[in-house]
Amino acid sequence: MKPRLCERMIFMRKSTLMMKDGLHARPAALVCRAASGFSSRVVVSIGDDEADASSIISMMALGAGAGSTVTVTADGDDEEEAVAAITKILDGDDTA
Amino acid sequence: MKYSGRGVSKGIATGLVWRPAADFSDELARYIKESPAREAAKVGEAVRVLAERLAAAAREKRSAGKKEEADILTAHAMMASDKSMTDAATRNIAAGKVAPLAVMDAAEENALKLLAIDDPYIRERASDIRDVGRAIARVILGVDDSIPEDERIIAMGDEVSPGLIASLPAGKLAGLALFGGGTGGHAAIIAKSRGVPIVAALGKEAIEIKGGTLAIINGTDGTLTTEPDEAELLAARETMEAERCQTEAGARAKGPALTTDGRRVFLLANVASSAEAKAAVEGGAEGIGLFRTEFLYMGRPGLPTEEELAASFREAALSAVGYPCVIRTMDAGGDKKIPALQRLAGEDTFLGKRGIRVSFDCPDMFRAELRALLTASADGDIRVMLPMVTSVAEVRAARRMLETEAEEVTCGKKSIPLGVMIETPAAVMISDKLAKYADFFSIGTNDLTQYILAAERTGSVMDSLGGYFHPAVLRAIERTADAAKSAGITCSVCGEMAEDPMAIPLLIAMGIDTLSVPASSLPDVRAAVRGISLTGAKLLKDAALAMDDADEVKAHMKDALAS
């Protein structure tokens, strides 16, 4: 079994939240754009399923419906800011 | 030939069929394969070109205020340059595929991932990914699905790319015809936002329809007719014309009523129930100018409770959604008999106990009504109006009662506007005095006319006197409007006169800025206001007021409005 993406991250930030709405095209696009702006590698996961936050297709393929619990993990120089920003978007805050 | 499907968006239109390339068999047959590195580079270059094109289109939509379309295009740009797509394409090229097939297969692979998700909205996005894959392939192959020029087009396909639909200039798209059954696709969203008919599920037979074919698309009955004959075209044009007229009539029924020189006239509705109030506001009324409460008392043996009244008033206020809702306290008497008020029998004539007189005669009932109004004021802009006022004392007494009840009512506003209906000659003569105690006036021209002319509302006497065109009635209205103006309160008209296009110019010229009419008359009244100028109306009014009788006024108005 291949190691999980976030297990290969040695120093990382992590945050878990419950989705109010499903992770559809629009929020996925917002996450993708935000994640692309950080040098850190950002991963969004539900249980064992992981998605590269900078890929809109992977984000949608997570199938995160309303009420699902997702974890945001980031590893890199700006990991703290990255997790905060992505969490904010997933939390339904469009102003991020 | 007629094809049947399912109507997704209503309407009918004619246009030439446009078939964006579904597959690229011809182009692929001519395609010359290069080294894997070159093929991969072609994918990278095509992705860059497409993403830029989509981003530019998104910016254009966004600056045009079309956020929804812009968001869709932005998402497509992201899908085009998504790592999942380019990685899969590179793998496919390494496995020996040519660049255009490699991207379309990569798109298919990713589309399947979304199709596995238990969320219909996300599954719908699978077709977006396929579109993007084809769009990249189109760039690599240099395919140009040329759009028929000089004619409106009906976009047709198994799935039509929303990006292609969005890139069409305004007015170019006549309709969208789909072979498949999906209805939530982005192409449909964009087509819907353009208000064009959409027909889906046309089936496999329709696939044979060639690009450039003339067709009628009917989203109302879900059909597509190719190569229609003259009769079919004529019928389609007639329906289109009827639909256009309906849309225009709808527009006429909405929006502010301004005279040609910019005087705003507020158009409110007369109603007798909260259901009517809701329908009126939906039909374009800017509030309720007269809610007749007596119907809440009629047709029942006992009196309604305070709670029942409050519920009705609250509903009416909510129906008015922020607009004023003027509720007239019970106007029993005359021709409106209340079974529960039998003890007034014999006295409740037109010249006896009517309106506010009955209310003072039954103070408990009046208090309950005032409390209900105060309670309901928590939910809207409720204003109280007193009927049949003939003295200052009545207004002062009613205001005292309203203030007393306001102290006891726990919910609702502490103070609500209290207005006076001007419908007796006495009220007109002392309108300057009443204006000091009232927050607004509303002229009830039906009763005012019958009392001034001492003639029953309907009948030969009223006819021969000319009704509200009688100079005595016109002078009474002007006097009332002047008194309101001096006191700085508003003055509306809520009788039949307010819906008479021949009388409306006179009212506006007198300074009446609010007309309250039955909801069914709103479009005509709005059209009447929009058809006159305040300056012209003033000249008409000055001439009318100097005339000897109603016949002369009527002839004068008829002449002026006919020209």
Boltz contact constraints between the chains, C-beta under 6 A:
constraints:
  - contact:
      token1: [A, 22]
      token2: [B, 119]
      max_distance: 6.0
  - contact:
      token1: [A, 24]
      token2: [B, 121]
      max_distance: 6.0
  - contact:
      token1: [A, 25]
      token2: [B, 75]
      max_distance: 6.0
  - contact:
      token1: [A, 25]
      token2: [B, 125]
      max_distance: 6.0
  - contact:
      token1: [A, 26]
      token2: [B, 71]
      max_distance: 6.0
  - contact:
      token1: [A, 29]
      token2: [B, 74]
      max_distance: 6.0
  - contact:
      token1: [A, 29]
      token2: [B, 75]
      max_distance: 6.0
  - contact:
      token1: [A, 29]
      token2: [B, 78]
      max_distance: 6.0
  - contact:
      token1: [A, 32]
      token2: [B, 78]
      max_distance: 6.0
  - contact:
      token1: [A, 55]
      token2: [B, 82]
      max_distance: 6.0
  - contact:
      token1: [A, 55]
      token2: [B, 83]
      max_distance: 6.0
  - contact:
      token1: [A, 55]
      token2: [B, 84]
      max_distance: 6.0
  - contact:
      token1: [A, 56]
      token2: [B, 78]
      max_distance: 6.0
  - contact:
      token1: [A, 56]
      token2: [B, 79]
      max_distance: 6.0
  - contact:
      token1: [A, 56]
      token2: [B, 82]
      max_distance: 6.0
  - contact:
      token1: [A, 57]
      token2: [B, 82]
      max_distance: 6.0
  - contact:
      token1: [A, 57]
      token2: [B, 84]
      max_distance: 6.0
  - contact:
      token1: [A, 57]
      token2: [B, 110]
      max_distance: 6.0
  - contact:
      token1: [A, 58]
      token2: [B, 84]
      max_distance: 6.0
  - contact:
      token1: [A, 60]
      token2: [B, 114]
      max_distance: 6.0
  - contact:
      token1: [A, 60]
      token2: [B, 122]
      max_distance: 6.0
  - contact:
      token1: [A, 60]
      token2: [B, 125]
      max_distance: 6.0
  - contact:
      token1: [A, 61]
      token2: [B, 113]
      max_distance: 6.0
  - contact:
      token1: [A, 61]
      token2: [B, 114]
      max_distance: 6.0
  - contact:
      token1: [A, 63]
      token2: [B, 117]
      max_distance: 6.0
  - contact:
      token1: [A, 63]
      token2: [B, 119]
      max_distance: 6.0
  - contact:
      token1: [A, 65]
      token2: [B, 119]
      max_distance: 6.0
